[in-house]
Amino acid sequence: MKQFGGPAAFIDRNDINTDEIIPAKYLTEITKKALQPHLLEDLHLEGGQFDPHSQELQVARVLITRSNFGCGSSREHAVWALEVNDINVVIGESFARIFRQNMFNCGILAVELSKADLDRLFALKGQVSVAVDLEGETLTATSHESAVVCAFTLNAFDKKLIGAGGWLAFADANY
C-alpha cells in the first residue's frame, strides 16, 4: 500500500480555488507533466508572503490549509497539478465536494480536521513532517520542537480508493 505523508507546506487561507491551484491558462496542456511548474503560481496570500517556487513547497508531499480547498471549477487539472508535484495528502477543514472526490480518484488523500486541530498544526514551528496511519485513521505532525496527533475519519469506499492508488487502479483490481 502507498505510504502517505512527508514534509509539509502550510497555506494559511480559506477558499483556495482551482484557478489558484493551477491557472486556467494551462488547461490546454496535454500532459500532467506540463502542469508541474505552475502549481499555485497564481495564489496570493494576505501580506504577499507566498512563493510557489519556495523550497518548502518544492519538497512538500503534504499541504496543510484551511477550509473549502478546491472550490471553483470542477476540472481535474487542479488535482493533477498536485499529483504531478508528488503531493499525496492535503489536510484542511473542508474541501469542495467534486475536488475532494477527484483527489481520491487520483489516489491523493483528503483529510478533514476540525478548526481546532488545524490551529494546533499551524502552531507547529519550523519544518514539519506528517505521517499518516491510514488504517488507524490518525496523522502525526512532527516538528523539531513537538508533535501533534489528530484523528480523522474516512468512509469505507474512499479508504478502498486510496488503498488501491486511485479509481483506475481500484477498477482494474475489482472489475
N, C-alpha and C positions, 0 to 999 in steps of 0.2 A: 504494500500500500504506500502511496505517496506520503512523504513527510510534509507537514505544514508548519510554517514558521520561518524564523530567521531574523535578520536585522530589520528594525522598524523605522519608518519615517512617519512623522506626525504632520497632519494637515488640520489645523485648528479652525475649522469653519463648517457651518451647516450649508446645505443646499448646493453642493458642488454638482454641476450639471455635466451632461455628456459632452457638450461643446467645450467645456473646460478640461475634461479628461483627454479628449482628442479633438482638436479643432475641425470643424466641418470641411475646411479647405483640403483636408487629407482623405476625404471619403472616396475619392476617385482612385486611390491607390489599390492595386490588385493583389498585394501580398501583405500579410501581417507584419513582416519584417520592415516594410516601408513605414509603418506607423511608429516603430520603436523610438526614434529620436524625438518624437513630438509629444510624448506623454506629458500632460499637464502644462504644456508650454503657454497656454492662454489663461492659466489660473492666476488670479490676483487675490491676495490676502490683505486684510486691513494692515496698514503700516508698510505694505510693499516688501515684506521680508520673505518672499518665496522665490527660490531659484530652482527651476525644473532640471537644471543640469548639476545640481549640488551633489557632492559625494554621498551624502546621506541618502538621497533618492536613487542614485545610481546603484548602490549596493543593497537597497531595501528589497525585502521579499514580503514585507508586511506593511500595509498602510493603516494608520490609526487616524480616524477622522470623527466627525460629529454626526448630525442627523441628516436624513434624506439624501444620502450619497447616490449619485447616478440618476438624478431627476432630469427631466427634459426629454429629449428624443429617445426612442426605444432601440435605436440601432446597436448592433453588436460590436461595431468598431471600437467603442469605448472599452468594452471588456477585452477585446483582442489586444488593445494597446497595453492593458495591464498584463495580459498573458504573455505577450512577446517581451515584456520587460521583467519577466520572472516573478511578478507579484503573485503569490499563491494564497494570501489571506488579506481581506480588508475587514477592519473592525470599526463599527460605528453604532450609533444608537438606532438608526433605521436606514433602509435602502428603498429606492424606488422599486416597485414590485417587479416590473419586467427586467430591469437591470439586475436585480438580485437573482432572478431565475436564470438570466444569461450567464451570470457568474458561475452558478452551479453547473449549468450546461457545459461550460468550458473547463470545469474542474477547479475553479477558484472558490475558496471558502469565504462565505459572507457570515461574519459573526456579529450578532446583535447583542449589545450590552446596555445596561441602564446608564443614564447620565452620571450617576454616582460612580459606577465602575469606570466609565470613561474619564471622569475627573481624576480618579486615582491613577490611571495610566498616564494622563497628561502631566501629572505631578512628578513623574519619574524624571530624574536628571541624568544628563549625559547620554551616551549611546545605549539604546535599548534593544534587547533581543527578545523575541516571543517564541515560546514553544507551545504547541497545541497538542493536547491529548484528545483526539477525535472520539475515541470510544468512551472516555470518561467525561467528555464534554466540558473540559476545562482548558484554560490557557494560563500560562505563566509568563509575565513580562518581567525581565530582569535588567537592571542597570548595575553599574559598579557599586552603587550605594544600597540598593534594596530590591525587593521583588514584590509583585502584585499578582495574586491568583484570582481569576474570575471564572465563574461557571456560566455556561451558555447552553442553549438547547437547539437541537436540530430535529426536524421531522424525519421519519424513517426513510422516506424516498430521497430527500436531499442528502442524507448520510450515504445512501447507496450510490447516488450520482457521484459524490465526492470520492467515495471509496474506489469507484471504478475509474476515476480520472475524467469524468465528464459524460455528457449524454452519448456521444458517439461510441465511446468505449463501453458504456453501460448497455447500449442497444446491441453492439456486436456480441457481448457476452450473454445476453438474455433473449435475443430474438432470432 
